[in-house]
């Protein structure tokens, strides 16, 4: 499924979604601030959008968020080099872990507060699995 097809599916199936497409200007600013952002994630923001999917189903952040914005200080301190990029409104957080080779997509385990890499490896595939394949 292409990103455009994914956007159409999400908007058709969840018309209450508030997905907004990222502008080229905002994209440029985002890449200056976070030069290691995965291409897939940036393209997702530009072609599918950021905002909510459905009514309280999922929130795609318009920019990465520091863990201290969501988690207590002890948990946030354990998530160095991690930024949050979305959540399911029920404690589930998707994130990127920055390393020498770039960024790895994954989730924050709600019990341990640790980053767990996603085997599939991309945010767009995560959203497709969550909303299309489970439907």
C-alpha positions as CSV (number, residue, x, y, z in Angstrom):
1,X,0.0,0.0,0.0
2,X,1.4,3.4,-0.9
3,X,1.3,6.3,1.5
4,X,-1.3,8.1,-0.6
5,X,-3.5,4.9,-0.5
6,X,-2.9,4.6,3.2
7,X,-4.1,8.2,3.8
8,X,-7.2,7.7,1.6
9,X,-8.0,4.5,3.6
10,X,-7.6,6.2,7.0
11,X,-9.7,9.2,6.0
12,X,-12.4,7.0,4.4
13,X,-12.6,4.6,7.3
14,X,-12.1,7.1,10.1
15,X,-13.7,10.4,8.8
16,X,-13.3,12.0,12.2
17,X,-9.5,12.0,11.7
18,X,-7.7,15.3,11.9
19,X,-4.7,14.4,9.7
20,X,-2.8,17.4,8.3
21,X,-0.1,17.2,5.7
22,X,3.3,18.6,6.6
23,X,4.4,21.6,4.5
24,X,7.8,21.7,2.7
25,X,8.9,24.5,5.0
26,X,8.1,22.6,8.1
27,X,9.8,19.5,6.7
28,X,13.0,21.5,6.1
29,X,12.9,22.9,9.6
30,X,12.3,19.4,11.1
31,X,15.2,17.9,9.2
32,X,17.5,20.7,10.4
33,X,16.5,19.9,14.0
34,X,16.5,16.1,13.5
35,X,18.8,15.3,10.6
36,X,18.7,11.6,11.3
37,X,14.9,11.2,11.0
38,X,14.1,8.1,8.9
39,X,12.9,9.0,5.4
40,X,9.8,6.8,5.9
41,X,8.7,8.8,8.9
42,X,9.2,12.2,7.2
43,X,7.3,11.0,4.1
44,X,4.5,9.7,6.3
45,X,4.1,13.2,7.8
46,X,4.1,14.7,4.3
47,X,1.9,12.3,2.5
48,X,-0.4,10.8,5.2
49,X,-0.2,13.5,7.8
50,X,0.0,14.2,11.5
51,X,-2.9,14.6,14.0
52,X,-5.4,12.0,15.1
53,X,-6.6,8.9,13.3
54,X,-10.2,8.3,14.2
55,X,-11.7,9.6,17.4
56,X,-9.1,8.9,20.1
57,X,-7.7,5.9,18.2
58,X,-4.1,7.1,17.5
59,X,-2.2,10.4,17.6
60,X,0.7,11.0,15.1
61,X,2.8,13.8,16.4
62,X,3.8,16.6,14.1
63,X,7.3,16.5,15.4
64,X,9.3,14.3,17.8
65,X,8.6,14.8,21.5
66,X,11.1,14.3,24.3
67,X,10.2,11.4,26.7
68,X,10.2,13.8,29.7
69,X,7.0,15.3,28.2
70,X,5.2,12.0,28.8
71,X,7.1,9.9,31.3
72,X,8.4,10.5,34.8
73,X,12.0,11.6,35.1
74,X,13.4,8.2,36.0
75,X,11.8,6.6,32.9
76,X,12.7,9.5,30.7
77,X,16.3,9.3,31.9
78,X,16.4,5.7,30.7
79,X,15.3,6.7,27.3
80,X,18.3,8.7,26.2
81,X,18.6,9.2,22.5
82,X,14.9,8.4,22.1
83,X,12.1,10.7,20.9
84,X,8.4,9.9,20.8
85,X,6.4,10.1,17.5
86,X,2.9,8.8,18.3
87,X,0.6,7.3,20.8
88,X,-2.6,5.2,21.1
89,X,-4.2,7.3,23.9
90,X,-3.9,4.3,26.2
91,X,-0.3,4.4,27.2
92,X,1.3,2.9,24.1
93,X,4.1,5.1,22.6
94,X,5.9,4.7,19.3
95,X,9.4,6.1,19.2
96,X,12.7,6.5,17.4
97,X,16.0,5.6,18.9
98,X,18.9,7.5,17.5
99,X,22.3,5.8,17.1
100,X,25.4,6.1,15.0
101,X,23.8,4.5,11.9
102,X,20.6,6.6,12.0
103,X,17.3,6.0,13.8
104,X,15.5,2.8,14.6
105,X,11.7,2.7,14.9
106,X,10.0,0.9,17.8
107,X,7.7,1.2,20.8
108,X,8.1,2.0,24.5
109,X,7.1,-0.9,26.6
110,X,4.4,0.4,28.9
111,X,5.5,-1.8,31.8
112,X,9.2,-1.5,31.8
113,X,9.5,1.9,30.1
114,X,12.2,0.5,27.7
115,X,12.5,1.0,24.0
116,X,11.7,-2.1,22.0
117,X,12.6,-2.1,18.2
118,X,9.9,-3.0,15.7
119,X,10.8,-6.0,13.7
120,X,9.3,-4.5,10.5
121,X,11.2,-1.3,11.2
122,X,9.0,1.5,9.8
123,X,6.3,3.8,11.2
124,X,4.2,3.6,8.1
125,X,4.1,-0.2,8.2
126,X,3.2,0.0,11.9
127,X,0.2,2.2,11.1
128,X,-0.8,0.0,8.2
129,X,-0.7,-3.1,10.4
130,X,-2.6,-1.3,13.2
131,X,-5.4,0.1,11.0
132,X,-5.6,-1.9,7.8
133,X,-4.5,-5.4,8.6
134,X,-6.5,-5.6,11.8
135,X,-9.7,-4.3,10.2
